[in-house]
Amino acid sequence: MFKKILWATLGLSVLFFVFLVWFQATYSMDYVKTKEINSQTNTKKILIATQGSEYKNDVVSAISDEFKNKSIYIKIIDVSLLGKVNPDKWNAIIILHTWEIWKPEENSEKFLKKYFDSSKMFAIATSGSGDNMIDGMDGITGASSLDLIDKDSKTIISWLNEVLKITNTTK
């Protein structure tokens, strides 16, 4: 009887481990390669720290497309690099992160809790339920719905226009 319980426990543990590996491989975010748009000598600077997913990639592309033909330096980094960021060097910081296993992405959480400044930072938190956000942060919460890419992008672009004091806003 003891051997049966032991084997059943072992079997369930292995199945649970396989499930965790599958879940991580299926739902984890991709790493984002650093990308720079326009000259670092521009006085207005936007930092976008993100994780890779279809929703996040499309939002970042919409923001980049909006500002790439303006005298604004844009740097896109993976959220794992936030520990190396000096927020004083940026006019606006956008952070797109995902909640996984009921917690925000660790680097995003540390950075936002240490430096959050509503006058120049905006967070986009995605989660399965769509309602998780780090307390006290301005931003958008959602479930990475591809139907909301245009709406969310316009919200962020409008915020950036206000923060950067740009008058020709996107409608």
C-alpha positions as semicolon CSV with decimal commas, in nm:
position;residue;x (nm);y (nm);z (nm)
1;M;0,000;0,000;0,000
2;F;0,282;0,239;0,090
3;K;0,453;0,171;-0,246
4;K;0,132;0,251;-0,437
5;I;0,094;0,584;-0,254
6;L;0,461;0,661;-0,314
7;W;0,436;0,582;-0,686
8;A;0,113;0,779;-0,720
9;T;0,269;1,079;-0,546
10;L;0,579;1,053;-0,762
11;G;0,369;1,021;-1,078
12;L;0,158;1,325;-0,988
13;S;0,473;1,523;-0,907
14;V;0,622;1,437;-1,247
15;L;0,297;1,531;-1,424
16;F;0,284;1,860;-1,235
17;F;0,646;1,935;-1,327
18;V;0,577;1,858;-1,694
19;F;0,273;2,086;-1,679
20;L;0,484;2,368;-1,533
21;V;0,748;2,328;-1,805
22;W;0,479;2,327;-2,075
23;F;0,303;2,628;-1,921
24;Q;0,628;2,828;-1,900
25;A;0,724;2,741;-2,259
26;T;0,377;2,823;-2,391
27;Y;0,295;3,140;-2,200
28;S;0,624;3,303;-2,107
29;M;0,720;3,629;-2,271
30;D;0,988;3,657;-2,537
31;Y;1,309;3,853;-2,482
32;V;1,315;4,188;-2,666
33;K;1,630;4,299;-2,844
34;T;1,743;4,656;-2,774
35;K;1,651;4,895;-3,054
36;E;1,722;5,265;-3,093
37;I;1,533;5,509;-3,314
38;N;1,668;5,855;-3,399
39;S;1,966;6,030;-3,246
40;Q;2,062;6,019;-2,879
41;T;2,142;6,390;-2,911
42;N;1,771;6,476;-2,937
43;T;1,655;6,658;-2,625
44;K;1,331;6,460;-2,595
45;K;1,383;6,095;-2,503
46;I;1,142;5,803;-2,465
47;L;1,238;5,472;-2,307
48;I;1,014;5,174;-2,374
49;A;1,084;4,868;-2,158
50;T;0,880;4,569;-2,266
51;Q;0,845;4,196;-2,288
52;G;0,785;4,022;-2,619
53;S;0,434;3,919;-2,714
54;E;0,212;3,991;-3,012
55;Y;0,011;4,253;-2,821
56;K;0,316;4,426;-2,668
57;N;0,513;4,418;-2,995
58;D;0,224;4,581;-3,182
59;V;0,174;4,850;-2,917
60;V;0,547;4,930;-2,921
61;S;0,542;4,944;-3,304
62;A;0,249;5,185;-3,300
63;I;0,426;5,414;-3,054
64;S;0,753;5,395;-3,250
65;D;0,577;5,465;-3,579
66;E;0,409;5,771;-3,430
67;F;0,731;5,931;-3,309
68;K;1,001;5,802;-3,547
69;N;0,976;6,101;-3,781
70;K;1,001;6,353;-3,499
71;S;1,310;6,482;-3,321
72;I;1,267;6,233;-3,039
73;Y;1,512;5,963;-2,936
74;I;1,340;5,631;-2,866
75;K;1,508;5,334;-2,702
76;I;1,332;5,000;-2,669
77;I;1,471;4,749;-2,418
78;D;1,369;4,426;-2,253
79;V;1,228;4,475;-1,901
80;S;1,509;4,258;-1,765
81;L;1,742;4,555;-1,830
82;L;1,549;4,801;-1,612
83;G;1,799;4,759;-1,328
84;K;2,055;4,944;-1,542
85;V;1,826;5,238;-1,625
86;N;1,872;5,586;-1,480
87;P;1,523;5,736;-1,499
88;D;1,664;6,091;-1,481
89;K;1,795;6,052;-1,838
90;W;1,447;6,007;-1,985
91;N;1,156;6,245;-2,047
92;A;0,909;5,957;-2,066
93;I;0,926;5,590;-1,968
94;I;0,674;5,332;-2,082
95;I;0,684;4,988;-1,919
96;L;0,488;4,696;-2,065
97;H;0,497;4,390;-1,841
98;T;0,302;4,074;-1,773
99;W;0,175;3,925;-1,451
100;E;0,280;3,563;-1,427
101;I;0,186;3,327;-1,145
102;W;-0,006;3,608;-0,970
103;K;0,296;3,844;-0,958
104;P;0,419;4,129;-1,177
105;E;0,739;4,080;-1,372
106;E;1,014;4,120;-1,111
107;N;1,233;4,384;-1,283
108;S;0,933;4,602;-1,367
109;E;0,802;4,583;-1,014
110;K;1,137;4,676;-0,857
111;F;1,190;4,967;-1,097
112;L;0,838;5,106;-1,060
113;K;0,837;5,076;-0,682
114;K;1,174;5,250;-0,657
115;Y;1,134;5,526;-0,919
116;F;0,769;5,567;-1,015
117;D;0,695;5,925;-1,119
118;S;0,348;5,978;-1,263
119;S;0,469;6,286;-1,452
120;K;0,689;6,073;-1,679
121;M;0,611;5,703;-1,631
122;F;0,329;5,491;-1,765
123;A;0,282;5,117;-1,705
124;I;0,089;4,867;-1,912
125;A;0,023;4,549;-1,715
126;T;-0,121;4,245;-1,886
127;S;-0,258;3,939;-1,712
128;G;-0,494;3,654;-1,774
129;S;-0,770;3,824;-1,577
130;G;-0,683;4,165;-1,715
131;D;-0,717;4,350;-1,385
132;N;-0,376;4,323;-1,218
133;M;-0,167;4,638;-1,167
134;I;0,103;4,732;-0,919
135;D;-0,065;4,951;-0,656
136;G;-0,028;5,325;-0,704
137;M;0,078;5,312;-1,071
138;D;-0,076;5,503;-1,360
139;G;-0,140;5,301;-1,669
140;I;-0,346;5,039;-1,844
141;T;-0,442;4,693;-1,727
142;G;-0,571;4,431;-1,964
143;A;-0,553;4,078;-2,093
144;S;-0,329;4,138;-2,399
145;S;-0,637;4,154;-2,619
146;L;-0,532;4,210;-2,979
147;D;-0,861;4,397;-3,029
148;L;-0,734;4,668;-2,791
149;I;-0,398;4,738;-2,957
150;D;-0,524;5,045;-3,145
151;K;-0,713;5,189;-2,847
152;D;-0,430;5,127;-2,599
153;S;-0,168;5,264;-2,841
154;K;-0,369;5,583;-2,890
155;T;-0,402;5,622;-2,511
156;I;-0,025;5,592;-2,467
157;I;0,050;5,821;-2,764
158;S;-0,188;6,083;-2,625
159;W;-0,017;6,058;-2,285
160;L;0,326;6,091;-2,449
161;N;0,213;6,396;-2,648
162;E;0,105;6,558;-2,324
163;V;0,421;6,463;-2,130
164;L;0,652;6,568;-2,414
165;K;0,440;6,876;-2,487
166;I;0,381;6,786;-2,850
167;T;0,089;6,973;-3,004
168;N;0,014;6,768;-3,320
169;T;-0,157;6,478;-3,145
170;T;-0,293;6,161;-3,303
171;K;-0,669;6,141;-3,321
